[in-house]
Amino acid sequence: MSLDTEMLEILRCPETHQTLTLAEAELVAALNAKIAAGELRNRGGETVSEPIDGGLVRADGTILYPIRDQIPEMLIDSGIALG
């Protein structure tokens, strides 16, 4: 997953305004496994049904904002709690 470096420098968490980094491939793969098993919910309480191409992880490491088709979903409810 590749996101323009300048865009990544501009984007911030919509809730806390912390910086974001691209998720590691291992994390994306683990989340996609949970999605395939129907075991992953977003912060809005909805079951995540579509696999993600990547993600943006908040600086504190607690939330991932999914990326699909190179478009980050920067809505608080779309975030996925980590840990």
N, C-alpha and C positions, 0 to 999 in steps of 0.2 A: 504494500500500500504506500503510495507516494502522495504527499500533499505539498504544494508549493511552500518553500521555506518562508517566504514573506507572509503568506496567509497564516502559517502556523505561529509566527511571531505576533500577529495581530489578534488571533482568536483567544478568547478567555472563557472560563467557565461562566455560564449565564447566572449562576447562583452566587458564587463567591468571588468571581473575577480573578481566580488563580490562573496561572499559566497552564498550558496543556502540552503534553508530549504524545508522540505516536506510540500506540500500544505495540508491545513485542508480539511477534508471530505466534509464540507459544500461548500467550494469553488469549489472542483472537481464536486460535484453534480450540482451546479449552472452553471458551464461551460458545463457540459454534457447536461443540459437542453437547453442551447443556441445552442449546436451542433445539437441536435435532431430537433430543430426548423429551422436549416439552417441559423442561425444568427451570427455565430462566424467565424472570419477570423484570420489568423495568420499574423505575421509581413511581410511575403512575399506576402500578399494580396490574398492568396488562402482561399477558404471556407474550414473550418475544417469539414470533413464529418464522421470521425470515432471517437467514444467516447474514452475518456482517462481513464486510470486506476488510475492515480495520476498525480502529477506534482511537479516540483522543482521551488520554488519562489525565485527570486533574492532578495538580502538583502534590496534593496530599495523598494521592494514590487510592482514594476511596470511591471514585466515580469514573466510569468510562462513558463517553458519548460515542454512539456507534457511527460508523461511516459505511454508507452504501452507495455504490456507483460514483465514488469519489466525492460524495456530498456528506459532510458531517451533520448529524441531527443534533442541533444545539438547543434543544428544549429540555428544561429541567426534568419533566416527566419521562423523557426518552432516555435519560441517563440510566446506567446499569450500576448498581452497587457492587463493589468489589470487596473481597475478603470475607 
